[in-house]
Amino acid sequence: MQIQINSENNIKISQEHIDRFKEIVSAALDRYSDQITRVEAHLSDENSHKKGPDDKRCLLEARLEGLQPVAASNIASTLELAVSGAAGKLKQSLASIKGRLRNY
């Protein structure tokens, strides 16, 4: 499973943060890693021109073999919390999709 991290120009993230974000996504989606070809994370600051709570957004998009991409997003006060929340939501979506396919 390949994990790609993308961010807006106004967000400065270090390589250590990128590695941490990849660990979070990888750990959350480990169960589905053999079925996911790529996960793209899009990080943004919803209110980049002003400060405020809960303005960091993470949109995760998972590309599954033979299926349409699945996306989940989360908004939180920090990028790490946004990534973690989006990864949890994506995991739930994948479990739901796999359950429906199994029953079909």
C-alpha positions in Angstrom: 0.0 0.0 0.0 1.5 3.3 -1.1 0.6 6.4 1.0 1.0 9.8 -0.5 0.8 13.0 1.6 -0.2 16.3 -0.1 -0.6 19.7 1.5 -1.6 23.2 0.6 1.1 25.8 0.1 0.3 27.5 3.4 0.9 24.4 5.4 4.5 23.7 6.3 5.0 20.1 7.5 8.3 18.4 8.3 9.4 15.0 7.1 8.9 13.7 10.7 5.3 14.8 10.5 4.8 13.1 7.1 6.3 9.9 8.5 4.0 10.1 11.5 0.9 10.7 9.3 1.9 7.7 7.2 2.2 5.5 10.3 -1.3 6.6 11.5 -2.9 5.8 8.1 -1.0 2.5 7.7 -1.9 1.3 11.2 -5.6 2.2 10.8 -5.8 0.5 7.3 -3.5 -2.4 7.9 -6.3 -5.0 7.7 -7.0 -3.8 4.1 -3.5 -3.2 3.0 -3.4 -6.1 0.5 -6.6 -4.7 -1.2 -5.5 -1.0 -1.3 -3.2 0.1 -4.0 -2.8 3.7 -2.9 -4.0 6.1 -0.2 -3.8 9.9 -0.9 -4.0 12.4 2.0 -4.9 16.0 1.3 -4.1 18.3 4.2 -5.5 21.8 4.3 -6.1 24.7 6.6 -9.8 25.7 6.3 -9.1 29.2 7.7 -5.6 29.8 6.7 -6.0 33.6 6.7 -7.1 33.6 10.4 -6.6 31.5 13.5 -9.3 29.4 15.1 -10.2 26.1 16.5 -10.9 23.0 14.4 -9.6 24.4 11.1 -7.2 21.6 10.0 -8.7 19.3 7.5 -7.6 15.9 6.2 -9.2 14.2 3.2 -8.1 10.6 2.7 -8.8 8.8 -0.6 -8.2 5.0 -0.8 -7.8 3.3 -4.2 -9.1 -0.3 -4.0 -8.4 -3.0 -6.6 -11.3 -3.3 -8.9 -13.5 -0.8 -7.0 -14.2 2.9 -7.0 -12.1 5.1 -4.7 -13.4 5.6 -1.2 -12.9 8.9 0.6 -13.3 10.2 4.2 -12.5 13.5 5.8 -12.1 15.0 9.2 -11.6 18.5 10.6 -9.8 18.9 13.9 -7.6 21.4 15.8 -4.3 19.7 14.7 -3.2 18.0 11.6 -2.4 14.8 13.5 -5.9 14.6 15.0 -7.4 15.4 11.5 -5.4 12.5 10.0 -6.3 10.1 12.8 -10.0 10.9 12.6 -10.1 10.6 8.8 -8.2 7.3 9.0 -10.8 6.0 11.5 -13.7 7.0 9.3 -12.0 5.5 6.2 -11.5 2.2 8.1 -15.2 2.2 9.0 -16.2 2.8 5.3 -13.9 0.1 4.1 -15.4 -2.4 6.6 -18.9 -1.5 5.5 -18.0 -1.9 1.8 -16.2 -5.2 2.3 -19.2 -6.5 4.4 -21.6 -5.6 1.7 -19.5 -7.3 -1.0 -19.2 -10.4 1.2 -22.9 -10.6 1.5 -23.6 -9.9 -2.1 
